[in-house]
Amino acid sequence: MTPDTDTSLDDAQAPDPRPSTQPTPGESHAESADGREHVRFSTGPSPRPTAVKLGAAVVVGLLIEAILFANPELLGSPEATRIGIYIVSLVALLVVARLLLRVYLLTRYRYVVTDDAIRWEYTLLYRSRARELPLSELRGHETTRSRVQSLLGFGTVRFLTGGTNRSLGFLAFENVAKPERIRELVRRRTKRE
């Protein structure tokens, strides 16, 4: 499954055949009588919004450098302009490196909605993390879209159980396709609780 594809949001969907991460002490997973978790939805974030930002950073960096090359006296002297070109190149390189890292990390996330919980999973270099929020403890959820996400049809769905943002009771599904559908699925699941 690629990060920007998702499984159907239909409640009659078959369970995900992939093994889920093992729960840590204190975590619970929705399991059927045969011991398999009932996954209602599974997806990963799309790297496309970040890739658009990456492309914009490259274009802006090259454009500024081209202007500085074309006008060597723009910053007062050719020496100052050359230093300006080095600074712009360094900043552009750092921004591009950061965005490339973000694109790679987004491919390592997975978002899961089960019968009784929502879960964020992350694996990188033999290390894995998971955060799970029971639907029974969910107190709020919201959908947001940045300008880039809106243009590409993606969004972010945030879930809160009680604490503050970024606490253990906070979970965000970032850069997901059709975020309203995910929010509606979770809303329907919480009404059943």
N, C-alpha and C positions, 0 to 999 in steps of 0.2 A: 504494500500500500504506500503510495507516495504521500508526502506531508500535506499536499493541498487537495487531496481527495478525501471524501468521507463516506461512511457507510450510511445507509438509509436511516432516516429518523422515524421510520414506521415502528410502532410498538410491537408488531408481529415479527420483527427481525430475528433471525437466528443468532445464537450466541457467537461471539467472536472466537474462532478456532485457535487463535494465538494464545499462548499461556500468558496469564497476567503476572505482574510482579508479586512476589510473596509478601504478605502483609507483615509489618513489623508489630511488635507487641502493642496492643491498644487499637490496632486497625482492624476493621472488619470488611469483608467482601460479601456481596450478595451472591449466594450460591444456590443452585437448584438441588434437587434431591440427588442428582448424579454427581454433585460436587463441582459443577462448572458455573462460573460466573455468568450472569445474564447481562451482557453488554448491549445497551440500547443505542449507543452512539459512540463512535471512535473516530478521531481525526488528529491531524497535526496542524501546526500553524503554517501558513504559506510564506515562503521567503520573498514573494513578489513585491510587497510594499517596501521591504528593505532593499531589494534589488533596484527598485525605481530610485530610491534615495541614493544608492551607490552610483547609479548612472548619472544622476544630477550632480553629485559631488565631483565626479570625473570631468563632466562637461564644464562646470563652473571653474574648476581648477585650471583646466587647459585654456579656457577663455581668458582668464586673468593673466596667465602666463603669456599668451599670445599678444595681449594688449601691451604688457610690459616689454616684450621683445620688440614689438613694432615701434614703441616710443621710448628709446633708451634714456631720454631726458625727462621722462614723466615724473620721476621722484626727485628731481633736482640735478642729478648727475648720473652718468652711466654706472658708476660704482654703487650708488645707492639703489639704482634699479636692479642691478645684478643681485644685491643682497635681498631686495624685495622678491625677486624671482625664487631665490633659495628658500626664503621663508614660506612663500605660497606653496612651493613644491613640497616642503616638509609637512605643512599643515594638511595639504591635500592627501599626501601619502598616509598620514596618521588617520584621517577620516576614512579613507578607503580601506585601510587595514581593519579598523574597528567595524565597519559595515560588513566586510567579508567574514570576519569572525562571527558577527551576529547572524548572517545568513547560514553559516555552518551550524551554529548552535540551534537555530530554529529547526533544522532537520532532525535534531536529536530529541525534540519534545513530542509528547503524545497526550491527547486529551480524551478522557473516557467518561461516559455517563452510563451508570448501571441502574438497576432497579431501585437501589436505596442510597447511592452515593455519586459524587462527581470526583474525578481524580485527574491530577496532573502528574505525568511521569517524565523522567529525564534520565538519559544514559549517555555517558561519555567516558571513554578510556577505562573500561572495566569498573566504573563507578556508576551507581544508579541512585536516584532519589525519587520519591513519590510523596505527594501530599493528597490526602483524601478528606473530603467534607461530607459527612452524612447529610442526606437530603432533609432528614427530620430536624436538623439543627440550622438549616439555611434560613436566614432572616431577610436577605435582600439580594437583588441581582440587577445589573444594569448593562445596557449595550451602548457602546460608544464607537464612533468612527472618526478617524482623522481625515484630512482632505485626501491624502493619498489612498487610504483604505476605501473611502467612498468612491473614488474614481475607479478602483479596481474591483469593487464589490465585496470587500472584506470588512471585518470589524473586530472589536474586542468585547467579550462578555465577562463581566466581573461578578463574583459571588462572595457574599459576606455572611458569616455566622454570628457575629457579635462584636468581635474586637475591632481593631482599627485596620486601615490599609496596611498591607505587608505583614500583618500578624499571622499567627497560625490559622486563624479563622478566615483568611482571605485567599481567594484563588482567582486567577484570570486566565481565560482562554484567549490568547492574543492572535491577531491576524487569521481569523477563521472565516471561511466562506459562509455566507448566509447566517450571520450571528443571531438574527431574530428567530430563526428556526430552532437554534440551540437553546436560546432563552425560553422559548415557548415549550420545548420538550421538558426542560427542567421545571418550568412552572406547572405543567400537567403532572409531572411525577411528584412534586411537592404537595399538590392538592390531594393526591391519593394517600398521603401519609396520615 
